[in-house]
Amino acid sequence: MRFSAATTAERFLPGRLAARARPWAERFDTLMRSPDARGEAGRMTIIVFLARIVNAAIAFLSQVLLARYMGGFEYGIFVLVWVTVIILGSISCLGLDTSVIRFIPEYRTRGQMAELRGILIAGRLFVLLFSSACAALGALGIWFLQGWIESYYVVPFYLSLVCLPMIALGDQLEGVARANSWALWAMAPAYFMRPLLILVFLWAGYAAGYTPNATTAMVAAILATYATTLIQLAVVGTRAERGLKERPRFLPRYWAAVSLPIFLVEGFFFLLTNADVLMVGRFLPPTDVAVYYAAVKTLALVHFVSFAVKAGAAQRYAAFLHSGETTALAHFARETVSWSFWPSLAMGLVVLLLGKPILMLFGPGFETGYPLLFLLVVAIVCRSAVGPAEALLTMSGHQNACAAVYAATLAINIGLNILLIPALGLWGAALATTVAVLFEAAMLSLTVWWRLGIAMAVFLPATPRKEAL
């Protein structure tokens, strides 16, 4: 028997409350059963959203345990190193992890199975080889620059480079899963399996008597990352090529022409979303990095709304564009703005209400980051008001314009961090991030309107500009 939210509401809720809930429950049932593109995107968004809720709990638990096991100083070291290697892993894909979301629906729609098999094979091999080369160069760079690096960072940074190829390959496989609307395998490896395995290996090391420091945590992260990515490769890689018997055709120049601008967008995006943590690590001691990162992790409930909408919408944007349904694209894009903004606003209020006791779970002193949440929540909610505008630009071939917006935003963010952190400490980092995010949201909305004629802002009229479409 198929699940029905409307029937469930009538069965378990009081009469008056059930009557009020019924219209929303019916809309949910319609969305979950609809066979069209909107229904598929909506289902993936809901799955990703629910998955991110579970992941937020897992990630939060792992960060709390890490902070309590290691203390603020060692936790701050691990945080800075781990954030850095995650950024490097994403950048090492050179945009292929996102461009594949565009190529796979395009090739399936056009029946170009040789090209489809080619991008699947070439994407994995290239990402693995390039990220391995980046890891080798990174190790060489640490060796040359270790005189300028604080001694307590050197060994964890060396260890982190062992993870780099597997992080990059995992990101590539996540893109393949998203392109095929395999929501579970797009989310489970990086957001369920890896955090859980880090906890398991960390607990095993702690039980075996190893000192709970940043080095031990990095060893646990290495083991967890390799296990997760190899499982992901076995499942997603095999499933993606099932039924493809054509001889693969490789189009490296075309793929590079599309992927490199996306690489700039993704690179700027990851640097932008983590620049504050990196800059705090540059100017302030590890204990301050720990407090700031704990505040950022507390905001995960707000962040994952936009992430879920983007994950559900990106491949549908591509499908609408390749089928020439520009009017449907405009209406769907407007819907994704509402999907992003209103839940983000609600989650932001929840975070502000519960933020202080949540931070106290990390240990003594972490509650000092609570006032920063007010400024950071404003930034995230304002950013959600333009929805996944960057995904719309990227999928529609305007990745260069998107990259320019991110480049300008990153420059503003870094410049303000350099000016404000030495003078204002953590408040300087939060203020710099807020200003940069507001600029990003405004420019992305304006760029989508100018290039596509779609009003990607929650309170603007929804009528598309016909000449652009």
N, C-alpha and C positions, 0 to 999 in steps of 0.2 A: 504493500500500500504506500502510495507516494505521500511524502510529508507535506502538510499544509499549515502555514503560519496562521491563517484565518481560523481554521478549525481548532487548532491548538489554543489560540487566544480565547475562543468561545468556551472551550472545555475547562481551562484552568483559571481564567480571570473572572472577577465579579461582573455582573450584568452590565452596569454602567461603564466600567472600565473596558470591558470587552467590546462594547459598542463604539467607544472612542478609538480603540486600537484596530478595529476591523478594517477601515479604509487603508491604513498603513500596511497591515498584514496582507491585504489583497494585492496592493501594489508590489509587495515583496514577492508574493507567489507568482505574479505575472512576470516579474523580472527574472526569477529563477527558472521559469518554464519557457520563456520566450526563445524561439530558435534563431532569431535574427541577430545581427551584429551587436545591437545595443544590449540584448540579453546576454550574449556571450561575454561582452566587456564588463557588464554589470556583475555577472557571476564571478568572473575572475577577480574583479575589484573586491567583492565581498569575501572571497576565499583568502585573497592576499591580506585584506584588512584583519580578518579573524586570525590568520596565521601570524601577522605582526603583533597582535595582542599577546598570543602565546609566546612569541619570540621576545617581546618586551619583558615579559615576566622572567623568561629564562636568562636573557641578557642582564637584566637588572639583578637577579639572584647571583649570577656569576660575578658581576662587578662588586656587589656587596661582599661576597665571600673573599674575592681577591683583595679588596681593601682591608677587610678585617684580618685576613691571614698575614698580609705583608706589611700593613701599616701605611700611612699616607706617603712616606718618602719612596719606598720601593714600588708602591702602587702607581705613583706618579711617573716613575721611570718606565714601568711596563706600558702605561697608557700612551706615553709619547712615542715609544718604539712601535707599538702595535698599530696606532693610528698611521704612522709613517709608512709601514709596510703595506697596510691595506690600500693607501693611496697609490703607492708604487705598483701594487698588483693590478689595480684598476687601470692605471695609465699604461701599463705594459701591454694591454690588449690593443693599443693604438686605434681604438674606436670600433674594432671588429665585434666586440661583445654587444654593441648597440646597433651597428649597421646590419648585423645578421637578422635583427628583428624586422628590418625593412626588406632584406633580400629573400628570406624564406617565404613570406606570404606572396611576394611578387613572383617568384619562380613557380610556386605551386599554382597560382592563379593562371599563369601563362603556360603551364605544362612543361617548363624547362627543367626537367629532372636531372639532366647532366650537369647543368650549372648549379642546381640545388645540392647535388652530391659533392660537387667541387668545393663550394663554400663551406660545407660541413667539415670536409677533410682538411682543407687548407687552413681554415680558421683555427682548428685545434693545434695543428703542427706549428703554424707560425707563432701563435701566442706562446706556446710552450718553449720554443727555441728563443724567441726574442726576450721573454721574461728571464730565461736562464742566463742569457748574455747580460741583461741588466743586473742580475744578482752578482755575477762575476765582477762587473764594473763597480757595483756598489761596494763590494768587499775591498776592491783595490782603492776606492776612494776613502773608505774608513781607515785603511792602513796609512795612506798619505796624510790624512787630516786628523789622526788621533791625538796629535798634540794640541789641537784646538777644540777637541771634544772632551767634555767632562768624563773622567775615568769610569764613573759608574754607568755610563751609557754604552761603552765600547763593546763589551761582551754581548749584552742583549741585542745590540744592532747587528753584530755579526750573525748571531743565531737567527734573527728575524729574516735574513736574506735566504735562509734555507727554505722558508715558507713561500717565498715570492713566486716561483713557477706554479705551485699548486693553487695559490690564491688567484693568479691570472687565469689559469685553465678553468678554475671553478666559475669565475665571472663569465668566461666565454660560454660554458655549458649552461649557465643560468640564462644567458641571452637566447640560446637555442630553445630552451624550455619555454621562455616567455613568448617567443615567436610562434610556437605551436600551441599556446594557451594551456600548457601543462602547469597549472598553478602550483600544485603540490611540489613538483620537482624544480620549479623556479624558486621556491621559498625554502623548502626543507633543508637542503644541504648547508647553506651559509647561515641560515637563521634559526634552525633547530639543532641539526646534528653537530655542527662545529662548536657552538657554545656549550652544549651538553657534554661533548667529549672533552673539551678543555677542562670543565669542572671535574669530570671523572679522572682524567690524568693528573690534574692538580691534587685532587684528594688522594690518589694513589701515591704520589710523591710525598705528600705531607704525612701520610700514614707510614711510609717507609723511612721517615726520619729526615728527609731533605729539608734544608732551610727554606722557608716560604719567602723567597725574594723574587726579583724580576727575572733572574736567570732561570729559576725553576719554572716560573710561569711561561717563559718563552719556550722551554722544552715541551711543556704540556701543549702549547699552541702549535708547535711543529707536528707533534704526533696526531693531534686532532685534525689539523688541516690536511695532512696526507691521507688519513683514513677517509675523511669526508669526500675529498675530491676524487679519489679512486672509485669509491662507490658511485658517485655522481657520474663519472665517466662510463662506468659499466652499464648504468641504467639509461641515462639520457643519450649517450653516444649511440648505443645499440638501437634504441627506440627511434631516434631521428632518421637513421639510415634503413630502417626496416622497409622492405619492398622496393628499394632503389637498386636496380641492376644495371643502369646505364653507366657507361664509362664516364668518369668525372671530367668535366670541362672546367678549366681554370681561367679566370679573367682577372689577373692580379692588378693590372692598371686601372680597370674600372672599379674594382673593389677598393683599391687604395684611394682613388679620386673621391669616392663617397665616404670612406672611413676616416681619412685624415682630418677633414674638417670636424667630423663628429668626435674624433680624438681630442681636438682642441676644446670642443664644448665639454666633453666628459672630464678632461684634465682640469680645465678651469673650474668646473663644477665641484669636483672632489677637493681641489685645493681651497675653493671658496668655503665649502661646508666644514672644512677642518682647519682653515687658516688660523682661527682664533686659538685653538688648542696648540698648534705648532708654535705660534708666536708667543703664547704664554710660556711654553717650554723654553723658548729662546731667551726671554727676559727675566723669568721668575723661577724660583726653585721648584723641585718636583712636588713638594707638598701643595703648592698653589696650583700646579697642573692637576693634581688629584682632586682638589676641591672644585675647580672649574669643570673638569670632565664629569664629575659626579652630577653637577648641575645640568650639564648637557645630556647625560644619560637619562636624567629624570624627565627631560623633555621628549623622550622617545614616543610617549603616548600621543603627542601632537604630531611629531614628524612622520609617523608611519601612515597617517591618513593620506597625505599627499603622495607618499611612496606607493601605497596600495592603488590609488587612482591612476597614477602614472603607469604602473605595471599592468593594470587592466585595460588602459586606453591606448597605449602606444601602438600595438599591432593592429587595433581597429582603425586608428587614424590611417595607417598605411593601407589597410584594405579598402577603406573609402576612397582614398586618393587614387589607387591603382584601378579601381572600378569606375572612376569618374563621377562619383556621387558627391559633388561639391556642396549641394544644399544640405544633404543629410549630414555631411561632415560638419558643417557650420552648426547645425542644431545639436549634434552629438557633443561637439566641443564645448558648447555652452552648458550642457548637462554636466560635463565633467568638472566644470568650475564649481557648481553647487555641491557636487559630490565631495569636492576637496575642502570648500570653505566652512560649511556649517558644522560638520563633524570636528574639524580642527578647532573651531571656536569653542565647541562644547568640551573637547578634551583639554584645551588650554585653561578653561575655568577649573576643571577638575585638578589639573596640575598645580594651579595656584592655591587651591584649597588644601591639598595634601602634600605640597612640596616640602615643607619643613620637616614633618615626621619622616618622610621618605629619605631625605638627606641624612637624618640622624642615624638611620640604619647603617650607613657606611662607616660610622665610628665617630669618636670625639673630634670636634672641629669642623666637620663637613657641613653642619647647618649654617655656617657663615656664608655659604653660597646661595642661600634661599632668596635674599633680595634681588639677586641677579635674574631670577626666573621671571620677574615682572617685565623686565625689559626684553628678555629673550622670547617670551611668549608673544608679546606684541609683534616682534619681527616675524615669527613663524606664521601667525594668523594672517598678517598682512600679505605674506608671500603666498599663502594658500588661496587668497582672494582672486588670483589670476589662474588658478588651476595648473595643469601640466602643460603650460604654454611652451616650455622648452621642448617637450616631446613632440608637440604639434609642428613646431618649426623644423625640427630634425627630420621627422618623417615626411615632411612636405618638400624637402630639398633646400630649405633655408638655413642649413646648419652653419653657414658662414656668418650670417647675421646673428645667430644665437651665440656663436663663439665670440663675436665682437662684444656683445652685451656682457658675457661672462668675463672676458678679459678686462673690460673697464671696471666691472664690479670687483674683481679680484684686486686690481690695482688700488681701488679706493679702500678696500678692506685692509690690505697689507699696509698701505700708507698710514691709515688712521691707527692701526695697531702699533706701528712703530712710534707714532707721535703720542698716543694716549696711554699705552701700558706702562711705560716708565713713570708717567706722572700720576695715573689713577689706578694702577694695578689691575685687578680683575674687572673692575668697573670699566676701565679703558677698553678691555677686550670685548666686553658685552656691548658697549656703546658703538665701537667700530663695527661689530657684526650687525647691529640693528640698522645703522645708517646704510651699510652696504646692501643689506637684504631689501630695504625699502627702495633703493635705487634699482636693484635687479628686478623687482616686481613691476615697477613702473615702466622700465625699458622693455621688458618682455611683452607686456600688454600692448604697448605702443607698436612694437615691431610686428606682432601678430596682426594687429589692425591694419598697419601699413602694407604688409606683404600679402595677407590673406583676406582682409576685410572682415575678420571675425572679432567681436568684442569679448575678449577673454578677461573680463573683470566682473565680479559678482553683482555689482550694483549698477552697471551700465546697461542701456537698452540692448536687447538681444538681436535686433535686426542686422543681418550681415550687409556689408557694402558690396553691392552687386557687381560693380565694375572690377573689383578685385577677384571675386569668385569666377 
